[in-house]
Amino acid sequence: MTLLKLPLLMTVVVALFVAWFATGCAGGSAGPRDPIRLTVPPPATAVPTPAVTNPTPYPPPNSSSATAAPAPVPGVCPEHGYCGRLELGGRRLTAAAWLDEDRMYLADFEGRIRLLDVKTGVVTMALDGLSIPRGLTVLDGRLYVSEMGNVCQLIRQVRGPDVGCWYESDATDFLEFLSRTSAQVLSYQIDGSGGLSDRQVVVDRIMAWEHTHAPNGLANDGEYVYVSIGHPQQRVNPGHILITHADELKSHNRRTDLMGVVARFRPPDNEVEVYATGLRNTYGISIAPDGTIYGADNDDHGGLADCCQREELNAIVAGGFYGFPFYGTNEAPPEAGVIEPVAVLQGAVSTFAYANKDGVYVAYLAIDGSGDGFVVDRFDYAGGTPERIVSAKGHTTAILERNGLLYLASINGNVHVINPDAAPVRIRLTRFHSDDYVDKVISDDYVDKVIAAGGPSVIPPGYEGYAVYIDAGRLIYDKDPCAPEDTKHKFFLHIVPANHDDLPEQRKQYDFDNLDFDFNAYGWRNGDRCRAVRELPEYDISIIRTGQWVREANGDYRHTWEAEYHFER
């Protein structure tokens, strides 16, 4: 049997950093394998959809790239948590908004807005030259964009041309700096091809000191455009200096009312009004079916690691006050009338909240010791225990939806398509025989289906170690029940190619490829069950040797279990 004959059960791939180092374990003989495919499976038939002339805030989304296959449609991914990855080219996506049924706008850190046609996969440049666009929304034929205005330029004048958009100085300089900043919200007329023209400044003179405490997410309810604006606090004398010197900043014509708020305006008059206050820094916002705005507020980057600062999910209502600038969200005096959060997040640095009929999806940085990076949890509207949907390395910067599937824009420049009803899903970065980092994905439901299919197995179930299966260029480890020691011993994984010349140059002296790894790099626990998935090299394989080992006190290595699999020729 060859790997070329193994069934491709779904288009998913594993994630994580590869450990490259040699151990004293032996080599072997030769066998072929299937190339790993990263594109989304195209639908069997096209599904016509009506045009949207006035989409709702963050309307049902989609995305694609010049090389990616069309996005999934109902029926393509009903059983899997991970439906595919849409590679858009470039990096650091910051915002997304749906234009119509076939096209969506994507903004990135480099100041571009690109338009993607879902059906054709064509990517066109809609706009360039912006200063870190942070939010997008479409209303009545215009695209609204929040961006940094002159802030980054001023920072580079002070700190040098090669620094990022992040100001640091003493309190006196900070006030003078803020008095000159003008982050803003812009709007552009959209033509029939999705092109943008007729630039208008809708809101300006918004103070900001770096690229996140600024005008961030945008959403609309079909009448008003809402914008979340972070509080421009600096690390020196946090926040309070802006309160005590508000009159001074007003004298420089700065919008001191637009600090730590959600504001709104109604086109075409665009008169800005403050909608809710007391929000330290809320990124992406979303409007639920009942009209409530949801956003996750960053109290402090310490999250639950600090006793008095919390990350929270808020239902943002007109006139609501949410506790900041009093340290420790909701630590304000009772007379301030602080609105309690819907939920306190179990992590820090929340980036986006997306609300639909099923609840609110929140992306934030995990601090539970798992090292997962960013996660996406779903909260029901009763504020109950969150359900983990996605674990990921790298930021999730926008969450959109279409036909029950979630589209997660990432800081890595890709859009991941997730079926939340078949979650959880893990997305990680890995570097494999290359200097290019690539997203790799796996989910519990995928592993379950491989096991249910019955093999082929390197090690059968019931073995004293892990049961190990092969599927579509991946090695899948499974142990049930799983004890803590089952995750502590290092895994060895040695691959003998069919052709010695296929080995990386640094491995040819060993006659095998060394893919040894730690469980916490490629594995996860689900209850009492442990899983790990490791991507195999993209060459024909002869032998796989794997197991776990522990180093004894005398320096010798002892295998706790080991197995070998030979491919038929």
Long-range contacts (C-beta under 8 A, 24 or more apart in sequence): 1-456, 1-567, 1-568, 2-31, 2-32, 2-33, 2-540, 2-567, 2-568, 3-31, 3-32, 3-33, 3-34, 3-470, 3-473, 3-536, 3-540, 3-541, 3-567, 4-32, 4-33, 4-34, 6-34, 6-456, 6-470, 6-471, 6-472, 7-453, 7-471, 7-472, 8-34, 8-37, 8-472, 9-446, 9-449, 9-450, 9-453, 9-471, 9-472, 10-80, 10-82, 10-446, 10-449, 11-37, 11-38, 11-39, 11-40, 11-41, 11-84, 12-80, 12-82, 12-84, 12-441, 12-442, 12-443, 12-446, 13-38, 13-440, 13-441, 13-442, 13-474, 13-535, 14-428, 14-430, 14-440, 14-441, 14-442, 14-474, 14-522, 14-533, 14-534, 14-535, 15-393, 15-426, 15-427, 15-428, 15-429, 15-430, 15-439, 15-440, 15-441, 15-442, 16-393, 16-428, 16-429, 16-430, 16-440, 16-517, 16-521, 16-522, 17-428, 17-429, 17-430, 17-431, 17-521, 18-430, 18-431, 18-432, 18-515, 18-517, 19-515, 19-516, 19-517, 19-518, 19-521, 20-506, 20-514, 21-514, 21-516, 22-510, 22-514, 23-492, 23-514, 23-516, 23-549, 23-557, 24-557, 25-492, 25-494, 25-545, 25-549, 26-494, 26-512, 26-545, 27-494, 27-496, 27-510, 27-511, 27-512, 27-543, 28-494, 28-496, 28-511, 28-512, 28-542, 28-543, 28-545, 28-564, 29-496, 29-542, 29-543, 29-566, 30-496, 30-497, 30-498, 30-499, 30-540, 30-541, 30-542, 30-543, 30-567, 30-569, 31-498, 31-540, 31-541, 31-542, 31-543, 31-566, 31-567, 31-568, 31-569, 32-498, 32-540, 32-541, 32-567, 33-473, 33-536, 33-537, 33-538, 33-539, 33-540, 33-541, 34-472, 34-473, 35-473, 35-538, 36-472, 36-473, 36-535, 36-538, 38-85, 38-87, 38-438, 39-67, 39-68, 39-69, 39-84, 40-68, 40-69, 40-70, 40-71, 40-72, 40-83, 40-84, 40-85, 40-86, 40-417, 41-69, 41-72, 41-76, 41-84, 42-69, 42-70, 43-70, 43-72, 43-73, 43-75, 43-76, 44-75, 46-119, 47-73, 47-74, 49-101, 49-102, 50-101, 51-100, 51-101, 52-98, 52-100, 52-101, 54-139, 54-140, 54-222, 55-98, 55-99, 55-100, 55-138, 56-220, 56-221, 56-222, 56-287, 57-137, 57-219, 57-220, 57-221, 57-222, 57-226, 57-286, 57-287, 58-97, 58-98, 58-137, 58-219, 58-286, 58-287, 58-354, 58-400, 59-97, 59-98, 59-138, 59-400, 60-98, 60-400, 60-401, 60-402, 60-403, 61-96, 61-97, 61-98, 61-104, 61-400, 61-401, 61-402, 61-407, 62-98, 62-102, 62-104, 62-116, 62-118, 62-400, 62-402, 62-407, 63-88, 63-96, 63-104, 63-106, 63-116, 63-118, 63-407, 63-409, 63-415, 64-88, 64-116, 64-117, 64-118, 64-120, 64-121, 64-123, 65-89, 65-116, 65-121, 65-123, 66-121, 66-122, 66-123, 67-121, 68-121, 69-121, 70-118, 70-119, 70-121, 71-118, 71-402, 71-407, 71-417, 72-405, 72-417, 73-403, 74-403, 74-404, 77-405, 77-417, 77-419, 77-422, 78-419, 78-422, 79-419, 79-422, 79-445, 79-449, 80-419, 80-422, 80-443, 80-445, 80-446, 80-449, 81-418, 81-419, 81-420, 81-422, 81-423, 81-424, 81-425, 81-443, 81-444, 81-445, 81-446, 82-416, 82-417, 82-418, 82-419, 82-425, 82-427, 82-441, 82-442, 82-443, 82-446, 83-405, 83-417, 83-418, 83-419, 84-416, 84-417, 85-414, 85-415, 85-416, 85-417, 85-439, 85-441, 86-407, 86-414, 86-415, 86-416, 86-417, 87-413, 87-414, 88-114, 88-116, 88-123, 88-413, 88-414, 88-415, 89-123, 89-413, 90-413, 91-411, 91-412, 91-413, 92-411, 92-412, 92-413, 93-397, 93-398, 93-409, 93-410, 93-411, 93-413, 93-414, 93-415, 94-132, 94-133, 94-134, 94-397, 94-398, 95-133, 95-134, 95-135, 95-136, 95-217, 95-218, 95-284, 95-397, 95-398, 95-409, 96-136, 96-398, 96-400, 96-407, 96-409, 96-415, 97-136, 97-137, 97-138, 97-143, 97-218, 98-138, 98-400, 98-402, 99-138, 99-143, 99-190, 99-194, 103-194, 104-400, 105-136, 105-138, 105-143, 105-194, 106-409, 106-415, 107-133, 107-134, 107-136, 107-145, 108-133, 108-413, 111-147, 113-143, 113-145, 113-196, 115-194, 124-193, 124-194, 126-194, 126-195, 126-196, 127-188, 127-196, 131-165, 132-165, 132-211, 134-211, 134-212, 134-214, 134-215, 134-216, 134-217, 134-283, 135-215, 135-216, 135-217, 135-218, 135-227, 135-228, 135-284, 136-218, 137-218, 137-219, 137-220, 137-225, 138-190, 138-220, 139-220, 139-222, 139-225, 139-267, 140-267, 141-189, 141-190, 142-187, 142-188, 142-189, 142-190, 142-267, 143-187, 143-188, 143-190, 143-196, 144-185, 144-186, 144-187, 144-202, 144-218, 144-220, 144-225, 145-185, 145-186, 145-187, 145-188, 145-218, 146-183, 146-184, 146-185, 146-186, 146-214, 146-215, 146-216, 146-217, 146-218, 146-227, 147-183, 147-184, 147-185, 147-186, 147-215, 148-183, 148-208, 148-211, 148-214, 149-181, 149-182, 149-183, 149-184, 149-204, 149-206, 149-208, 150-180, 150-181, 150-182, 151-181, 151-182, 151-183, 151-208, 151-209, 151-210, 151-211, 151-214, 152-211, 154-180, 154-181, 155-210, 164-211, 165-210, 165-211, 166-209, 166-210, 166-211, 167-209, 167-210, 167-234, 168-234, 168-235, 169-234, 169-236, 170-236, 171-234, 171-236, 171-237, 171-241, 174-209, 174-234, 174-236, 174-241, 175-241, 175-245, 175-248, 175-249, 177-209, 178-207, 178-209, 178-232, 178-242, 178-249, 178-254, 179-248, 179-249, 179-252, 179-254, 180-252, 181-206, 181-207, 181-208, 181-209, 181-232, 181-254, 182-206, 183-207, 183-208, 183-214, 183-215, 184-215, 185-215, 185-218, 185-225, 185-227, 187-267, 202-265, 202-270, 202-272, 203-227, 203-255, 203-258, 203-263, 203-265, 203-270, 203-272, 205-253, 205-254, 205-255, 206-255, 206-258, 207-232, 207-242, 207-249, 207-254, 207-255, 207-256, 207-258, 207-259, 208-232, 209-233, 209-234, 212-281, 212-283, 213-281, 216-281, 216-282, 216-283, 216-284, 216-285, 217-282, 217-283, 217-284, 217-285, 217-286, 217-295, 217-352, 218-285, 219-285, 219-286, 219-287, 219-293, 220-287, 221-287, 221-291, 223-266, 224-264, 224-265, 224-266, 225-264, 225-265, 225-266, 225-267, 226-262, 226-263, 226-264, 226-275, 226-285, 226-287, 226-293, 227-262, 227-263, 227-264, 228-261, 228-262, 228-279, 228-282, 228-283, 228-284, 228-285, 228-295, 229-258, 229-259, 229-260, 229-261, 229-262, 229-263, 230-260, 230-279, 230-280, 230-281, 230-282, 230-298, 231-259, 231-260, 231-279, 231-280, 231-281, 231-324, 231-325, 232-259, 233-280, 233-325, 238-327, 239-324, 239-325, 240-325, 243-325, 260-324, 260-325, 262-293, 262-295, 262-316, 275-316, 275-318, 275-319, 276-316, 276-317, 276-318, 276-319, 276-320, 276-321, 276-322, 277-320, 277-321, 277-322, 278-320, 278-321, 278-322, 278-323, 278-324, 278-325, 278-332, 278-336, 278-338, 279-314, 279-316, 279-322, 279-324, 280-324, 280-325, 280-329, 282-314, 282-316, 283-350, 283-351, 283-352, 284-351, 284-352, 284-353, 284-354, 284-397, 284-398, 284-399, 285-316, 285-353, 286-352, 286-353, 286-354, 286-355, 286-360, 286-399, 287-355, 288-355, 288-356, 288-360, 288-381, 289-355, 289-356, 289-357, 292-316, 292-317, 292-355, 293-317, 294-342, 294-353, 294-354, 294-355, 294-360, 295-353, 296-345, 296-350, 296-351, 296-352, 296-353, 296-362, 296-363, 296-364, 297-322, 297-324, 297-329, 297-341, 297-350, 298-348, 298-349, 298-350, 299-324, 299-328, 299-329, 300-327, 300-348, 301-348, 301-349, 302-348, 303-345, 303-347, 303-348, 303-349, 303-365, 303-367, 304-346, 304-347, 304-348, 304-367, 305-348, 305-367, 310-341, 310-344, 310-345, 311-344, 311-345, 311-347, 311-348, 311-349, 311-350, 311-364, 312-341, 312-342, 312-343, 312-344, 312-345, 313-341, 313-342, 313-343, 313-344, 313-345, 313-350, 313-353, 313-360, 313-362, 313-379, 313-383, 314-339, 314-341, 314-342, 315-339, 315-342, 342-379, 342-381, 342-383, 343-379, 343-383, 343-386, 345-377, 346-377, 346-386, 347-375, 351-395, 351-396, 351-397, 352-396, 352-397, 352-398, 352-399, 353-399, 354-399, 354-400, 354-401, 354-406, 356-401, 358-420, 361-389, 361-399, 361-406, 361-420, 362-386, 363-395, 363-396, 363-397, 363-399, 363-408, 366-391, 370-520, 371-520, 372-426, 373-428, 376-406, 376-408, 376-418, 378-420, 387-423, 388-423, 388-424, 389-418, 389-420, 389-423, 389-424, 389-425, 390-416, 390-418, 390-423, 390-424, 390-425, 390-426, 390-427, 391-424, 391-425, 391-426, 391-427, 391-524, 392-416, 392-426, 392-427, 392-428, 393-427, 393-428, 393-429, 394-427, 394-429, 394-439, 410-439, 412-437, 412-439, 414-439, 416-441, 426-524, 430-535, 432-535, 432-537, 433-504, 433-537, 433-538, 440-535, 442-474, 442-533, 444-526, 444-531, 447-476, 447-478, 447-531, 447-533, 450-476, 451-476, 451-478, 456-565, 458-544, 458-546, 458-563, 458-564, 458-565, 459-563, 463-561, 463-563, 464-561, 465-547, 465-548, 465-560, 465-561, 465-562, 465-563, 466-530, 466-532, 466-548, 466-561, 468-546, 468-563, 468-565, 470-536, 470-544, 470-565, 473-535, 473-536, 473-538, 474-533, 474-534, 474-535, 474-536, 475-533, 475-534, 475-535, 475-536, 475-544, 475-546, 476-531, 476-532, 476-533, 477-523, 477-530, 477-531, 477-532, 477-533, 477-534, 478-529, 478-530, 478-531, 479-529, 479-530, 479-531, 480-528, 480-529, 480-530, 481-528, 481-529, 482-525, 482-528, 482-529, 482-530, 486-519, 486-530, 487-519, 487-520, 487-523, 487-525, 487-530, 488-519, 489-548, 489-549, 489-550, 489-560, 490-516, 490-517, 490-518, 490-548, 490-549, 490-550, 491-516, 491-517, 491-518, 491-519, 491-522, 491-532, 491-546, 491-547, 491-548, 492-516, 492-545, 492-546, 492-547, 492-548, 492-549, 492-559, 492-562, 493-517, 493-534, 493-544, 493-545, 493-546, 494-544, 494-545, 494-546, 495-536, 495-537, 495-541, 495-543, 495-544, 495-545, 496-541, 496-542, 496-543, 496-544, 496-545, 497-537, 497-539, 497-540, 497-541, 497-542, 498-539, 498-540, 498-541, 498-542, 498-569, 499-539, 499-540, 502-537, 502-539, 502-540, 512-545, 513-537, 541-567, 542-566, 542-567, 542-569, 543-567
